[in-house]
């Protein structure tokens, strides 16, 4: 059960442009943002960060960026963000088969060596304490440009914030990401846990 109830979007009319941004990428305004609106500047800052991290003009594929967020959220244990990242990856063209195999990316033939290295990096960067080694970073630089590495780490860092926010608030999971996560990851033991609406 949510520790703070998400407020209706009309509670803070000046945030409508930020809510509309999420409507365009997810099809709904996330309950995490509806909870944040108690502090409008926080929503504004988060929306700006999200727009920068998930910039369509970036070098890293938008669907893959969501998979990076998924692996980081798995490391943190945030079931809400795991569901949202699966939905986001699906919305940006990641196939159902690849979504379903993301937890097996290290051995899955659906993931390239380049993708595996990035996901290993994301898992290590999201770990507490941070587990990225010099050797791992050097291997990452063989396959990814400096700009791409900044984008990958930007995703991990943003989800660090979201993982802590949503797990602490026990943010209720919306129906659409819940359905996608059950279909994609339910066979691997995923459930909404405390994020059940």
TAMOFEN-V372290 format. One line per field, one symbol per residue. ss: DSSP state (h for helix, s for strand, l for the rest). A space follows every 10 residues. Layout:
ss: ???
This chain:
ss: llllllllhh hhhhhhhhhh hhhhhhllll hhhhhhlllh hhhhhhhhhh hhhlllllll lhhhhhhhhh hhhhhhllhh hhhhhhhhhh hllllhhhhh lhhhllllll llhhhhhhhh hhhhhhllll lllhhhhhhh hhhllhhhhh hhhhhhhhhh hhhhhhhhhl llllhhhhhh hhhhhhhhll llhhhll
